[in-house]
Every structure is written in structure tokens, then in C-alpha cells.
Amino acid sequence: FESKPCVKAAGMFDDSETGGRLAWTKDGGLLLTLGDLGVSGLDGRLPFSQRTDVDYGKILRVDPKTGHSSVLSIGHRNPQGLLVRDNGDRTWPAGRR
């Protein structure tokens, strides 16, 4: 898996909004949170967290065998928590499901 797009460090993003966590699901999937890199829409660009062609600002499920990812949740600025309970329930930042 490689997040998309490739973001160059030359002033394009805010490195304080790059939150990320990993958690395994009971069926062997990998959950991954990615911050929005500070691309919040305040400068007129559509926020990364709302764009369907961008992985940033999302919670993704990655298949470790294929690297294929799917979006589980959007709209996250700087996700710093992720939990998969013993019964398989997922808990997003701010209690989102």
C-alpha cells in the first residue's frame, strides 16, 4: 500500500496534522488512519479529507495480502486514536462509526 497522492515536503503540507494509527481487524485486515496534512480548504482548495481521489484525512482498511485499500470514514483532520475491540467493533476518533 502507498498513500496517494505523493506529497512533496516543499511547503505543501502541515507536518503537525499527519496523525496516524494502525490496528488489526479480527479477519486480518489492517486499519490505517491518515491526517489531512493541513490541507483544510481554508486556502480555497477542496480539503483532502473530502476528496475521493486522496487518502489523507481518512480511515482506510488495507488488505495486507494485496495492498488494496478501501475508505471506511472521511473528514478527519488529525486522527490520533483507533481501537478494535475484542468483539470486532471498531471505534473511530470522536466516537464515529
VENDAQUI-V280877 format. One record per helix or strand. SS is the DSSP state (2 for helix, 1 for strand). FROM is the first residue (numbers start at 1). TO is the last residue. If there is no record, write none. Layout:
BEGIN
ss=<SS | SS>
from=<FROM | FROM>
to=<TO | TO>
END
This chain:
BEGIN
ss=<1 | 1 | 2 | 1 | 1 | 1 | 1 | 2>
from=<22 | 30 | 48 | 58 | 69 | 83 | 90 | 93>
to=<24 | 34 | 50 | 62 | 74 | 84 | 91 | 95>
END
